[in-house]
């Protein structure tokens, strides 16, 4: 399914799970990512999270639905890979600041 997503979100989803290099550059310097009960604050921490998750699991992310409301874009994605419970549909809740991702929360 082709969704009309803001450019930094589309770029993040296109690369996430396939590679980790350069993805952290899509985030603001003080961005916050929440995933699996952990918070990662700032580009350096987000870069480490991306590298570690890419090394730990081989997975793909396929956007299947999207909606925008109140400054937040929520994209439901089917995540398939070599992790327990695969495949799973996850909600990626993004907040954008200018042309960068200011926050991302990933939840079931």
N, CA, C and O atoms as a GROMACS GRO file, in nm:
protein
  432
    1UNK      N    1   0.085  -0.118   0.000
    1UNK     CA    2   0.000   0.000   0.000
    1UNK      C    3   0.089   0.124   0.000
    1UNK      O    4   0.184   0.133   0.078
    2UNK      N    5   0.060   0.218  -0.087
    2UNK     CA    6   0.133   0.343  -0.094
    2UNK      C    7   0.060   0.448  -0.012
    2UNK      O    8  -0.056   0.480  -0.040
    3UNK      N    9   0.127   0.503   0.091
    3UNK     CA   10   0.069   0.605   0.176
    3UNK      C   11   0.136   0.739   0.147
    3UNK      O   12   0.254   0.743   0.113
    4UNK      N   13   0.061   0.847   0.160
    4UNK     CA   14   0.116   0.981   0.142
    4UNK      C   15   0.166   1.028   0.278
    4UNK      O   16   0.090   1.084   0.358
    5UNK      N   17   0.295   1.006   0.305
    5UNK     CA   18   0.355   1.037   0.434
    5UNK      C   19   0.452   1.154   0.422
    5UNK      O   20   0.511   1.173   0.315
    6UNK      N   21   0.470   1.231   0.528
    6UNK     CA   22   0.571   1.336   0.527
    6UNK      C   23   0.708   1.276   0.493
    6UNK      O   24   0.737   1.163   0.534
    7UNK      N   25   0.793   1.349   0.419
    7UNK     CA   26   0.921   1.293   0.373
    7UNK      C   27   1.008   1.228   0.481
    7UNK      O   28   1.062   1.120   0.455
    8UNK      N   29   1.026   1.287   0.601
    8UNK     CA   30   1.113   1.218   0.696
    8UNK      C   31   1.054   1.084   0.746
    8UNK      O   32   1.129   0.991   0.775
    9UNK      N   33   0.923   1.075   0.754
    9UNK     CA   34   0.859   0.950   0.795
    9UNK      C   35   0.874   0.846   0.685
    9UNK      O   36   0.908   0.731   0.712
   10UNK      N   37   0.847   0.886   0.562
   10UNK     CA   38   0.862   0.793   0.450
   10UNK      C   39   1.005   0.742   0.440
   10UNK      O   40   1.027   0.623   0.415
   11UNK      N   41   1.103   0.830   0.459
   11UNK     CA   42   1.244   0.790   0.452
   11UNK      C   43   1.278   0.694   0.565
   11UNK      O   44   1.348   0.595   0.543
   12UNK      N   45   1.230   0.722   0.686
   12UNK     CA   46   1.256   0.635   0.800
   12UNK      C   47   1.198   0.496   0.774
   12UNK      O   48   1.269   0.396   0.791
   13UNK      N   49   1.072   0.488   0.734
   13UNK     CA   50   1.008   0.359   0.714
   13UNK      C   51   1.071   0.282   0.598
   13UNK      O   52   1.075   0.159   0.602
   14UNK      N   53   1.118   0.351   0.497
   14UNK     CA   54   1.182   0.284   0.383
   14UNK      C   55   1.314   0.220   0.423
   14UNK      O   56   1.352   0.117   0.368
   15UNK      N   57   1.384   0.280   0.520
   15UNK     CA   58   1.516   0.231   0.558
   15UNK      C   59   1.515   0.142   0.681
   15UNK      O   60   1.600   0.054   0.693
   16UNK      N   61   1.420   0.161   0.773
   16UNK     CA   62   1.420   0.090   0.901
   16UNK      C   63   1.411  -0.061   0.879
   16UNK      O   64   1.321  -0.110   0.810
   17UNK      N   65   1.504  -0.133   0.939
   17UNK     CA   66   1.509  -0.278   0.924
   17UNK      C   67   1.597  -0.323   0.810
   17UNK      O   68   1.642  -0.438   0.807
   18UNK      N   69   1.621  -0.235   0.716
   18UNK     CA   70   1.705  -0.269   0.601
   18UNK      C   71   1.849  -0.222   0.622
   18UNK      O   72   1.944  -0.287   0.580
   19UNK      N   73   1.862  -0.107   0.690
   19UNK     CA   74   1.994  -0.051   0.720
   19UNK      C   75   1.978   0.048   0.836
   19UNK      O   76   1.867   0.094   0.863
   20UNK      N   77   2.087   0.079   0.902
   20UNK     CA   78   2.078   0.174   1.013
   20UNK      C   79   2.159   0.300   0.988
   20UNK      O   80   2.135   0.402   1.052
   21UNK      N   81   2.253   0.296   0.896
   21UNK     CA   82   2.338   0.413   0.872
   21UNK      C   83   2.258   0.529   0.814
   21UNK      O   84   2.182   0.512   0.719
   22UNK      N   85   2.277   0.646   0.872
   22UNK     CA   86   2.212   0.767   0.823
   22UNK      C   87   2.070   0.788   0.869
   22UNK      O   88   2.018   0.898   0.855
   23UNK      N   89   2.005   0.687   0.922
   23UNK     CA   90   1.865   0.704   0.963
   23UNK      C   91   1.854   0.802   1.079
   23UNK      O   92   1.759   0.880   1.084
   24UNK      N   93   1.948   0.799   1.172
   24UNK     CA   94   1.942   0.890   1.287
   24UNK      C   95   1.944   1.036   1.243
   24UNK      O   96   1.896   1.122   1.316
   25UNK      N   97   1.998   1.064   1.126
   25UNK     CA   98   2.001   1.202   1.073
   25UNK      C   99   1.861   1.254   1.041
   25UNK      O  100   1.843   1.374   1.021
   26UNK      N  101   1.762   1.166   1.036
   26UNK     CA  102   1.624   1.208   1.012
   26UNK      C  103   1.558   1.266   1.136
   26UNK      O  104   1.448   1.320   1.129
   27UNK      N  105   1.627   1.256   1.253
   27UNK     CA  106   1.572   1.299   1.381
   27UNK      C  107   1.632   1.433   1.424
   27UNK      O  108   1.746   1.466   1.388
   28UNK      N  109   1.554   1.511   1.501
   28UNK     CA  110   1.606   1.633   1.560
   28UNK      C  111   1.713   1.595   1.664
   28UNK      O  112   1.717   1.481   1.710
   29UNK      N  113   1.798   1.690   1.700
   29UNK     CA  114   1.907   1.664   1.795
   29UNK      C  115   1.856   1.614   1.931
   29UNK      O  116   1.923   1.534   1.996
   30UNK      N  117   1.739   1.660   1.973
   30UNK     CA  118   1.684   1.621   2.104
   30UNK      C  119   1.563   1.528   2.091
   30UNK      O  120   1.480   1.521   2.182
   31UNK      N  121   1.554   1.458   1.980
   31UNK     CA  122   1.442   1.367   1.956
   31UNK      C  123   1.436   1.257   2.062
   31UNK      O  124   1.536   1.224   2.126
   32UNK      N  125   1.315   1.202   2.079
   32UNK     CA  126   1.293   1.092   2.173
   32UNK      C  127   1.227   0.977   2.098
   32UNK      O  128   1.128   0.996   2.026
   33UNK      N  129   1.281   0.856   2.116
   33UNK     CA  130   1.222   0.735   2.062
   33UNK      C  131   1.186   0.645   2.180
   33UNK      O  132   1.268   0.624   2.270
   34UNK      N  133   1.064   0.592   2.178
   34UNK     CA  134   1.020   0.496   2.279
   34UNK      C  135   0.986   0.366   2.207
   34UNK      O  136   0.905   0.362   2.115
   35UNK      N  137   1.053   0.258   2.252
   35UNK     CA  138   1.034   0.127   2.190
   35UNK      C  139   1.062   0.019   2.294
   35UNK      O  140   1.163   0.025   2.365
   36UNK      N  141   0.975  -0.079   2.302
   36UNK     CA  142   0.991  -0.195   2.390
   36UNK      C  143   1.022  -0.154   2.535
   36UNK      O  144   1.107  -0.216   2.600
   37UNK      N  145   0.955  -0.050   2.585
   37UNK     CA  146   0.970  -0.009   2.723
   37UNK      C  147   1.093   0.074   2.752
   37UNK      O  148   1.121   0.104   2.868
   38UNK      N  149   1.168   0.113   2.650
   38UNK     CA  150   1.289   0.194   2.668
   38UNK      C  151   1.272   0.326   2.594
   38UNK      O  152   1.202   0.335   2.494
   39UNK      N  153   1.340   0.430   2.645
   39UNK     CA  154   1.343   0.560   2.580
   39UNK      C  155   1.485   0.591   2.537
   39UNK      O  156   1.581   0.563   2.610
   40UNK      N  157   1.499   0.647   2.419
   40UNK     CA  158   1.628   0.685   2.363
   40UNK      C  159   1.619   0.833   2.329
   40UNK      O  160   1.535   0.874   2.248
   41UNK      N  161   1.706   0.913   2.391
   41UNK     CA  162   1.699   1.058   2.377
   41UNK      C  163   1.824   1.108   2.306
   41UNK      O  164   1.936   1.079   2.347
   42UNK      N  165   1.803   1.184   2.198
   42UNK     CA  166   1.914   1.241   2.123
   42UNK      C  167   1.960   1.151   2.010
   42UNK      O  168   1.936   1.030   2.010
   43UNK      N  169   2.025   1.213   1.913
   43UNK     CA  170   2.066   1.142   1.791
   43UNK      C  171   2.164   1.029   1.821
   43UNK      O  172   2.154   0.923   1.759
   44UNK      N  173   2.258   1.048   1.913
   44UNK     CA  174   2.356   0.943   1.943
   44UNK      C  175   2.287   0.819   2.000
   44UNK      O  176   2.316   0.707   1.958
   45UNK      N  177   2.195   0.838   2.094
   45UNK     CA  178   2.124   0.724   2.153
   45UNK      C  179   2.034   0.657   2.050
   45UNK      O  180   2.024   0.534   2.047
   46UNK      N  181   1.969   0.735   1.967
   46UNK     CA  182   1.882   0.679   1.863
   46UNK      C  183   1.965   0.600   1.763
   46UNK      O  184   1.922   0.493   1.718
   47UNK      N  185   2.081   0.651   1.727
   47UNK     CA  186   2.170   0.580   1.635
   47UNK      C  187   2.212   0.444   1.693
   47UNK      O  188   2.213   0.344   1.621
   48UNK      N  189   2.247   0.442   1.823
   48UNK     CA  190   2.284   0.314   1.887
   48UNK      C  191   2.166   0.218   1.885
   48UNK      O  192   2.183   0.099   1.856
   49UNK      N  193   2.045   0.267   1.917
   49UNK     CA  194   1.925   0.182   1.917
   49UNK      C  195   1.902   0.122   1.778
   49UNK      O  196   1.874   0.003   1.765
   50UNK      N  197   1.914   0.205   1.675
   50UNK     CA  198   1.894   0.156   1.539
   50UNK      C  199   1.997   0.050   1.502
   50UNK      O  200   1.963  -0.052   1.443
   51UNK      N  201   2.123   0.075   1.535
   51UNK     CA  202   2.230  -0.021   1.504
   51UNK      C  203   2.208  -0.152   1.578
   51UNK      O  204   2.221  -0.260   1.520
   52UNK      N  205   2.176  -0.143   1.708
   52UNK     CA  206   2.156  -0.264   1.787
   52UNK      C  207   2.035  -0.345   1.741
   52UNK      O  208   2.041  -0.467   1.735
   53UNK      N  209   1.924  -0.277   1.709
   53UNK     CA  210   1.806  -0.352   1.666
   53UNK      C  211   1.828  -0.415   1.528
   53UNK      O  212   1.778  -0.525   1.502
   54UNK      N  213   1.902  -0.348   1.441
   54UNK     CA  214   1.933  -0.406   1.309
   54UNK      C  215   2.027  -0.525   1.321
   54UNK      O  216   2.017  -0.620   1.244
   55UNK      N  217   2.119  -0.520   1.419
   55UNK     CA  218   2.212  -0.631   1.439
   55UNK      C  219   2.144  -0.751   1.506
   55UNK      O  220   2.177  -0.866   1.478
   56UNK      N  221   2.048  -0.722   1.593
   56UNK     CA  222   1.982  -0.827   1.669
   56UNK      C  223   1.879  -0.903   1.586
   56UNK      O  224   1.867  -1.025   1.598
   57UNK      N  225   1.805  -0.831   1.502
   57UNK     CA  226   1.698  -0.892   1.424
   57UNK      C  227   1.711  -0.855   1.277
   57UNK      O  228   1.757  -0.746   1.242
   58UNK      N  229   1.668  -0.948   1.194
   58UNK     CA  230   1.654  -0.922   1.051
   58UNK      C  231   1.505  -0.904   1.027
   58UNK      O  232   1.428  -0.999   1.044
   59UNK      N  233   1.463  -0.784   0.988
   59UNK     CA  234   1.320  -0.758   0.975
   59UNK      C  235   1.290  -0.657   0.865
   59UNK      O  236   1.377  -0.580   0.824
   60UNK      N  237   1.167  -0.660   0.820
   60UNK     CA  238   1.118  -0.561   0.724
   60UNK      C  239   0.994  -0.493   0.783
   60UNK      O  240   0.922  -0.551   0.864
   61UNK      N  241   0.973  -0.370   0.741
   61UNK     CA  242   0.862  -0.289   0.789
   61UNK      C  243   0.779  -0.250   0.667
   61UNK      O  244   0.830  -0.187   0.574
   62UNK      N  245   0.650  -0.287   0.669
   62UNK     CA  246   0.560  -0.254   0.558
   62UNK      C  247   0.444  -0.170   0.610
   62UNK      O  248   0.359  -0.221   0.682
   63UNK      N  249   0.439  -0.040   0.574
   63UNK     CA  250   0.325   0.043   0.615
   63UNK      C  251   0.196  -0.011   0.555
   63UNK      O  252   0.190  -0.042   0.436
   64UNK      N  253   0.091  -0.022   0.639
   64UNK     CA  254  -0.037  -0.072   0.588
   64UNK      C  255  -0.152   0.026   0.609
   64UNK      O  256  -0.256   0.012   0.546
   65UNK      N  257  -0.134   0.126   0.696
   65UNK     CA  258  -0.238   0.227   0.718
   65UNK      C  259  -0.174   0.349   0.782
   65UNK      O  260  -0.072   0.339   0.851
   66UNK      N  261  -0.236   0.463   0.760
   66UNK     CA  262  -0.183   0.585   0.820
   66UNK      C  263  -0.293   0.686   0.846
   66UNK      O  264  -0.394   0.688   0.776
   67UNK      N  265  -0.271   0.771   0.947
   67UNK     CA  266  -0.364   0.878   0.978
   67UNK      C  267  -0.286   0.991   1.044
   67UNK      O  268  -0.185   0.968   1.110
   68UNK      N  269  -0.335   1.112   1.026
   68UNK     CA  270  -0.272   1.228   1.088
   68UNK      C  271  -0.378   1.306   1.164
   68UNK      O  272  -0.488   1.329   1.114
   69UNK      N  273  -0.344   1.347   1.287
   69UNK     CA  274  -0.435   1.425   1.369
   69UNK      C  275  -0.357   1.494   1.480
   69UNK      O  276  -0.270   1.433   1.543
   70UNK      N  277  -0.388   1.620   1.504
   70UNK     CA  278  -0.332   1.695   1.616
   70UNK      C  279  -0.180   1.694   1.618
   70UNK      O  280  -0.119   1.679   1.724
   71UNK      N  281  -0.117   1.711   1.502
   71UNK     CA  282   0.028   1.719   1.495
   71UNK      C  283   0.101   1.587   1.504
   71UNK      O  284   0.224   1.584   1.512
   72UNK      N  285   0.027   1.478   1.501
   72UNK     CA  286   0.086   1.344   1.511
   72UNK      C  287   0.046   1.263   1.389
   72UNK      O  288  -0.068   1.269   1.343
   73UNK      N  289   0.141   1.187   1.336
   73UNK     CA  290   0.113   1.094   1.228
   73UNK      C  291   0.130   0.953   1.282
   73UNK      O  292   0.235   0.918   1.335
   74UNK      N  293   0.025   0.874   1.270
   74UNK     CA  294   0.029   0.735   1.317
   74UNK      C  295   0.027   0.644   1.196
   74UNK      O  296  -0.064   0.650   1.113
   75UNK      N  297   0.128   0.558   1.187
   75UNK     CA  298   0.139   0.464   1.076
   75UNK      C  299   0.138   0.323   1.134
   75UNK      O  300   0.223   0.288   1.217
   76UNK      N  301   0.042   0.243   1.090
   76UNK     CA  302   0.039   0.103   1.129
   76UNK      C  303   0.123   0.026   1.028
   76UNK      O  304   0.104   0.038   0.907
   77UNK      N  305   0.217  -0.053   1.080
   77UNK     CA  306   0.309  -0.128   0.994
   77UNK      C  307   0.308  -0.275   1.030
   77UNK      O  308   0.296  -0.312   1.147
   78UNK      N  309   0.320  -0.358   0.930
   78UNK     CA  310   0.340  -0.501   0.951
   78UNK      C  311   0.491  -0.523   0.954
   78UNK      O  312   0.562  -0.495   0.857
   79UNK      N  313   0.539  -0.574   1.067
   79UNK     CA  314   0.681  -0.599   1.086
   79UNK      C  315   0.701  -0.750   1.084
   79UNK      O  316   0.642  -0.824   1.162
   80UNK      N  317   0.787  -0.794   0.992
   80UNK     CA  318   0.811  -0.935   0.971
   80UNK      C  319   0.960  -0.962   0.983
   80UNK      O  320   1.041  -0.890   0.924
   81UNK      N  321   0.997  -1.065   1.059
   81UNK     CA  322   1.139  -1.095   1.072
   81UNK      C  323   1.164  -1.216   1.159
   81UNK      O  324   1.076  -1.298   1.183
   82UNK      N  325   1.288  -1.224   1.206
   82UNK     CA  326   1.332  -1.340   1.286
   82UNK      C  327   1.324  -1.311   1.435
   82UNK      O  328   1.422  -1.328   1.508
   83UNK      N  329   1.210  -1.267   1.480
   83UNK     CA  330   1.187  -1.239   1.621
   83UNK      C  331   1.060  -1.310   1.666
   83UNK      O  332   0.973  -1.340   1.584
   84UNK      N  333   1.048  -1.338   1.796
   84UNK     CA  334   0.929  -1.408   1.846
   84UNK      C  335   0.801  -1.330   1.815
   84UNK      O  336   0.796  -1.208   1.836
   85UNK      N  337   0.700  -1.399   1.766
   85UNK     CA  338   0.571  -1.336   1.737
   85UNK      C  339   0.558  -1.279   1.598
   85UNK      O  340   0.455  -1.221   1.564
   86UNK      N  341   0.660  -1.295   1.515
   86UNK     CA  342   0.657  -1.241   1.379
   86UNK      C  343   0.555  -1.317   1.295
   86UNK      O  344   0.544  -1.439   1.308
   87UNK      N  345   0.481  -1.248   1.210
   87UNK     CA  346   0.476  -1.103   1.193
   87UNK      C  347   0.385  -1.039   1.298
   87UNK      O  348   0.302  -1.105   1.360
   88UNK      N  349   0.404  -0.908   1.315
   88UNK     CA  350   0.324  -0.833   1.410
   88UNK      C  351   0.291  -0.696   1.350
   88UNK      O  352   0.372  -0.638   1.277
   89UNK      N  353   0.172  -0.647   1.379
   89UNK     CA  354   0.134  -0.513   1.336
   89UNK      C  355   0.164  -0.417   1.451
   89UNK      O  356   0.114  -0.435   1.562
   90UNK      N  357   0.244  -0.315   1.424
   90UNK     CA  358   0.283  -0.216   1.523
   90UNK      C  359   0.239  -0.078   1.480
   90UNK      O  360   0.229  -0.049   1.361
   91UNK      N  361   0.213   0.007   1.578
   91UNK     CA  362   0.177   0.146   1.552
   91UNK      C  363   0.300   0.233   1.575
   91UNK      O  364   0.360   0.230   1.683
   92UNK      N  365   0.336   0.309   1.476
   92UNK     CA  366   0.447   0.404   1.482
   92UNK      C  367   0.386   0.543   1.491
   92UNK      O  368   0.325   0.591   1.396
   93UNK      N  369   0.402   0.605   1.606
   93UNK     CA  370   0.343   0.738   1.631
   93UNK      C  371   0.455   0.842   1.619
   93UNK      O  372   0.545   0.848   1.703
   94UNK      N  373   0.449   0.924   1.513
   94UNK     CA  374   0.552   1.023   1.484
   94UNK      C  375   0.503   1.164   1.514
   94UNK      O  376   0.386   1.196   1.495
   95UNK      N  377   0.595   1.249   1.561
   95UNK     CA  378   0.573   1.392   1.566
   95UNK      C  379   0.690   1.456   1.491
   95UNK      O  380   0.806   1.424   1.515
   96UNK      N  381   0.656   1.545   1.400
   96UNK     CA  382   0.755   1.609   1.313
   96UNK      C  383   0.779   1.752   1.360
   96UNK      O  384   0.686   1.821   1.402
   97UNK      N  385   0.904   1.796   1.351
   97UNK     CA  386   0.941   1.935   1.377
   97UNK      C  387   1.019   1.982   1.255
   97UNK      O  388   1.134   1.943   1.235
   98UNK      N  389   0.956   2.067   1.173
   98UNK     CA  390   1.019   2.109   1.048
   98UNK      C  391   1.030   1.992   0.954
   98UNK      O  392   0.929   1.933   0.915
   99UNK      N  393   1.153   1.958   0.916
   99UNK     CA  394   1.174   1.846   0.824
   99UNK      C  395   1.242   1.728   0.894
   99UNK      O  396   1.307   1.645   0.829
  100UNK      N  397   1.227   1.721   1.027
  100UNK     CA  398   1.289   1.613   1.104
  100UNK      C  399   1.185   1.547   1.196
  100UNK      O  400   1.081   1.605   1.225
  101UNK      N  401   1.216   1.427   1.240
  101UNK     CA  402   1.132   1.356   1.336
  101UNK      C  403   1.170   1.402   1.477
  101UNK      O  404   1.286   1.389   1.517
  102UNK      N  405   1.074   1.455   1.551
  102UNK     CA  406   1.098   1.502   1.688
  102UNK      C  407   1.071   1.391   1.789
  102UNK      O  408   1.135   1.386   1.895
  103UNK      N  409   0.977   1.302   1.758
  103UNK     CA  410   0.952   1.190   1.849
  103UNK      C  411   0.891   1.074   1.771
  103UNK      O  412   0.825   1.092   1.668
  104UNK      N  413   0.915   0.956   1.823
  104UNK     CA  414   0.863   0.832   1.766
  104UNK      C  415   0.833   0.739   1.882
  104UNK      O  416   0.918   0.716   1.968
  105UNK      N  417   0.711   0.687   1.884
  105UNK     CA  418   0.675   0.586   1.982
  105UNK      C  419   0.622   0.465   1.906
  105UNK      O  420   0.529   0.477   1.826
  106UNK      N  421   0.681   0.349   1.932
  106UNK     CA  422   0.641   0.225   1.866
  106UNK      C  423   0.569   0.138   1.968
  106UNK      O  424   0.622   0.110   2.076
  107UNK      N  425   0.446   0.096   1.933
  107UNK     CA  426   0.367   0.017   2.027
  107UNK      C  427   0.279  -0.083   1.951
  107UNK      O  428   0.253  -0.067   1.832
  108UNK      N  429   0.234  -0.187   2.024
  108UNK     CA  430   0.144  -0.285   1.959
  108UNK      C  431   0.011  -0.225   1.926
  108UNK      O  432  -0.076  -0.293   1.872
   0.00000   0.00000   0.00000
